[in-house]
Amino acid sequence: MTSQPVSAFAKGVFVPPDSIFDVTRRYVGDEFANKVNLGQGTYRDENGKPWVLPSVRMAKDIVLDAGHEYLPIAGLPQFRDAAVRLVFHGTKALAENRVASCQSVSGTGALLLAGLTMKKAGVSVKTVYITDPTWSNHNLLFKDIGYEVKSLPYYKDGKFDFESYVAALEAANEESALVMHACAHNPTGCDPTHDQWKKIAAIVQAKNIFPIFDSAYLGFNSGSVDEDAWAIKYFVEDLGLEACVCMSFAKSMGLYGERTGLTAMVANSADTARTVGSILANSQRATISNPPVYGARIAATVLNTPEIAEQWKKDLVTMSTRILAMRKKLFDELQSLKTPGDWSHIITQSGMFGFMGISPAQISYLETKYHIYMADTSRISIAGLNDGNVKYVAKALDDAVRTVV
């Protein structure tokens, strides 16, 4: 009997499933009729169903045949130009051609291109600072491409821990980059005020830290892209800083599976932007070669067709308004039940996510007894709530808090 040869992969170590996607896997496999998925960050309508935005439907009627030819390495020009205008309209950076861009594979791809381009361009960044807590891919992505990743304290007692965050940022390494959530902080839903943004920006400027904005929710948070992009424009226009903006249209247009995003690098001159654009394209070529076409054509059609763009603005208000209503409804239900604890953070936080602040044991109890699924951090997708399940969720939360200490 011959022995089995040693595998070339013998030194490999099993990597546990991604925690968020594993929540969805468990939810899908649950046959309970009244199960509730508060895990995955996808918008749902008042019936708990996926919602194709009316503006996207209009665009799809125009984009009947997106074609199957390769896009340029940097992506669809009409999409790139429109996405850059969306964020940077009215700025000197746009008027002076100082914004380099490259279509990306949604927000994750945008961050990857940012990290790779910083390396190829010789940007003096050894350490990337992220918030604690943050979206799990921030740590994984930047570590995997060779950066040291450090965390800054961000959240305490249901609020943005501004004092601790600023103190840690003031002690940060100078050869560093800072990843900031432009709005709708994931997972906490806690954003800086305009005055707090100004203080953060002053430190970034003084320490010559390179700013990276993860901008996955522009327009989805407040219903206004301009309001949600306020910090970006303050850094770039008011302070004249170079910066990177990583955009995704997954949430704001519901193009989750189309993976449509953009990396925009703001440089201090048109010549530098041209160089940075070439490095962005080179980084793209080294990873995916060139990006997918269909989602880019949809997004470009939405942004470049005036009547569809107007409808999209209404769609953003529809989504953000429903989420606000669900926040208030959940809070009111918990108040009515006199659920122990302070739940005011549900209505002071904003965006798709809420950070509930309950324990892992209580989260497990909710899943086992009530078939309510959420991330093990207690982050919930507010969009998963609707008039048909919010009372059920509130009663379950009330039970979990009272029963599991």
Residue pairs with C-beta under 8 A, 6 or more apart in sequence:
17 25
18 136
19 136
19 375
19 376
20 39
20 40
20 41
20 136
20 375
21 40
23 37
23 39
23 40
23 373
23 374
23 375
24 37
24 39
24 40
24 373
26 367
26 373
27 35
27 37
27 39
27 373
30 371
30 373
32 371
34 371
34 389
34 392
35 371
35 372
35 373
36 370
36 371
36 372
36 373
36 384
36 389
36 392
36 393
37 373
37 381
37 384
38 372
38 373
38 374
38 380
38 381
38 384
38 385
38 393
39 373
39 374
39 375
39 380
39 381
39 384
40 381
41 186
41 251
41 352
41 353
41 381
41 383
42 50
42 251
42 256
42 381
42 383
43 50
43 51
43 220
43 251
43 254
43 319
43 352
43 383
44 50
44 51
44 383
44 384
44 386
45 51
45 322
45 386
46 322
46 386
46 387
47 386
47 388
48 384
48 386
48 388
48 389
50 254
51 254
51 319
52 254
53 253
53 254
53 312
53 315
54 311
54 314
54 315
55 253
55 302
55 308
55 309
55 311
55 312
55 314
55 315
56 253
56 254
56 255
56 298
56 302
56 315
58 302
58 305
58 307
58 308
58 311
59 298
59 299
59 301
59 302
59 305
59 308
60 298
62 301
62 305
63 294
63 297
63 298
63 301
66 293
66 294
66 297
67 293
68 293
69 293
70 290
71 103
71 290
71 291
71 292
71 293
71 296
72 290
73 281
73 284
73 285
73 289
73 290
74 80
74 101
74 102
74 103
74 277
74 280
74 281
74 284
75 101
75 102
75 103
75 104
75 262
75 284
75 290
75 291
75 296
76 103
76 291
76 293
76 296
76 297
76 300
78 300
78 304
79 103
79 260
79 262
79 296
79 297
79 299
79 300
79 303
80 101
80 102
80 103
80 262
82 299
82 300
82 303
82 304
83 101
83 247
83 249
83 262
83 264
83 299
83 303
84 94
84 99
84 101
84 262
84 264
85 94
85 303
86 218
86 225
86 303
87 215
87 218
87 225
87 229
87 232
87 233
87 245
87 247
87 264
88 94
88 99
88 233
88 236
88 264
88 266
90 237
91 233
91 236
91 237
92 98
92 237
92 240
93 99
93 236
93 237
93 266
96 269
96 270
97 270
97 273
98 266
98 267
98 268
98 269
98 270
98 272
98 273
99 264
99 265
99 266
99 267
99 273
100 264
100 265
100 267
100 273
100 274
100 276
100 277
100 280
101 262
101 263
101 264
101 265
101 277
101 280
102 113
102 262
102 263
102 277
102 280
102 281
102 283
102 284
103 260
103 261
103 262
103 291
103 296
104 110
104 112
104 113
104 246
104 261
104 262
104 263
104 284
104 291
105 112
105 259
105 261
105 288
105 291
105 292
106 248
106 249
106 250
106 259
106 260
106 261
107 214
107 215
107 216
107 246
107 247
107 248
107 250
107 261
108 137
108 141
108 261
109 259
109 261
109 263
109 287
109 288
109 291
110 246
110 247
110 248
110 261
110 262
110 263
111 137
111 138
111 141
111 142
111 179
111 212
111 214
111 246
111 263
112 141
112 145
112 287
113 246
113 263
113 280
113 283
113 284
113 287
114 212
114 244
114 246
114 263
114 265
115 128
115 141
115 142
115 145
115 147
116 145
116 283
116 286
116 287
117 263
117 265
117 276
117 279
117 280
117 283
118 125
118 177
118 210
118 244
119 145
119 146
120 279
120 282
120 283
121 275
121 276
121 279
123 177
123 210
124 175
125 147
125 175
125 176
125 177
125 210
126 147
126 148
126 173
126 175
126 176
127 147
127 148
127 149
127 150
127 172
127 173
127 175
127 176
127 177
128 142
128 147
128 148
128 149
128 150
128 176
128 177
128 178
128 179
128 212
129 149
129 150
129 151
129 152
129 169
129 172
129 176
129 177
129 178
129 179
129 209
130 138
130 139
130 142
130 149
130 150
130 151
130 152
130 179
131 151
131 152
131 154
131 155
131 165
131 179
131 180
131 181
131 185
132 151
132 152
132 153
132 154
132 155
133 154
133 155
133 187
133 188
133 355
133 377
134 151
134 154
134 179
134 181
134 186
134 187
135 186
135 187
135 214
138 149
138 179
138 214
139 149
139 151
142 149
142 179
143 149
147 177
150 172
152 165
152 168
152 169
152 172
153 161
153 164
153 165
153 168
154 160
154 161
154 164
154 165
154 185
154 188
154 190
155 161
155 188
155 190
155 355
156 164
158 190
158 342
158 344
158 345
158 348
158 349
158 355
158 357
159 190
159 345
159 348
160 185
160 188
160 190
160 191
160 192
160 196
162 192
162 196
165 200
166 199
166 200
166 203
169 178
169 200
169 203
169 204
169 209
170 203
170 207
172 178
172 207
172 209
174 207
174 208
174 209
176 207
176 209
176 210
177 209
177 210
177 211
177 212
178 204
178 209
178 210
178 211
178 212
179 212
179 214
180 200
180 211
180 212
180 213
180 214
180 231
181 191
181 213
181 214
181 216
182 213
182 214
182 215
182 217
182 218
182 228
182 229
182 231
182 232
182 245
183 191
183 215
183 217
183 218
183 221
183 222
183 227
183 228
183 229
183 231
183 350
183 351
184 191
184 216
184 217
184 220
184 221
184 228
184 350
184 351
184 352
184 353
185 191
185 351
186 216
186 217
186 351
186 352
186 353
186 379
187 353
187 355
187 375
187 377
187 379
188 349
188 353
188 355
188 379
189 349
189 350
189 351
189 352
189 353
189 354
189 355
190 348
190 349
190 350
190 355
191 221
191 350
191 351
192 200
192 231
194 230
194 234
197 230
197 231
197 234
198 234
201 211
201 231
201 234
201 235
201 239
201 241
203 209
204 211
204 235
204 241
205 239
205 241
210 242
210 243
210 244
211 235
211 241
211 243
211 244
212 243
212 244
212 246
213 231
213 232
213 235
213 243
213 244
213 245
213 246
214 246
215 228
215 229
215 232
215 245
215 246
215 247
215 248
216 246
216 247
216 248
216 250
216 251
217 228
217 251
217 252
217 351
217 352
218 225
218 228
218 229
218 247
218 252
219 225
219 228
219 252
219 313
219 316
219 320
220 228
220 251
220 252
220 316
220 319
220 320
220 351
220 352
221 227
221 228
221 320
221 350
221 351
222 228
222 320
222 350
223 316
223 317
223 319
223 320
223 321
224 316
225 252
225 316
232 243
232 245
235 241
235 243
236 243
236 266
240 268
241 266
242 265
242 266
242 267
242 268
243 265
243 266
244 263
244 264
244 265
244 266
245 263
245 264
245 265
245 266
246 261
246 262
246 263
246 264
247 261
247 262
247 263
247 264
248 260
248 261
249 255
249 258
249 260
249 261
249 295
249 299
250 256
250 258
250 259
250 260
250 261
251 352
252 316
253 260
253 298
253 299
253 302
253 312
255 295
255 298
255 299
258 292
258 294
258 295
258 298
259 292
259 295
260 292
260 295
260 296
260 298
260 299
263 280
265 273
265 276
265 277
265 280
266 273
267 273
267 275
267 276
284 290
284 291
301 308
302 308
302 309
302 312
303 309
303 312
319 383
322 383
323 351
323 352
323 382
323 383
326 382
326 383
326 385
326 386
326 390
327 346
327 347
327 349
327 354
327 382
328 347
329 385
329 387
329 390
330 346
330 382
330 385
330 390
330 393
330 394
331 343
331 344
331 346
331 347
333 390
333 391
333 394
333 395
334 343
334 346
334 394
334 397
334 398
335 343
337 394
337 395
337 398
339 394
339 397
339 398
339 401
339 402
340 401
340 402
341 357
341 401
345 354
345 355
345 357
346 354
346 356
349 355
351 382
352 381
352 382
352 383
353 379
353 380
353 381
353 382
354 379
354 380
354 382
355 377
355 378
355 379
356 374
356 378
356 379
356 380
356 397
357 378
358 378
358 397
358 400
358 401
359 378
359 404
360 376
361 404
362 400
362 401
362 404
363 374
363 376
363 378
365 400
365 403
365 404
366 372
366 374
366 396
366 397
366 400
367 373
367 374
369 396
369 399
370 392
370 396
370 399
370 400
372 393
372 396
374 380
385 393
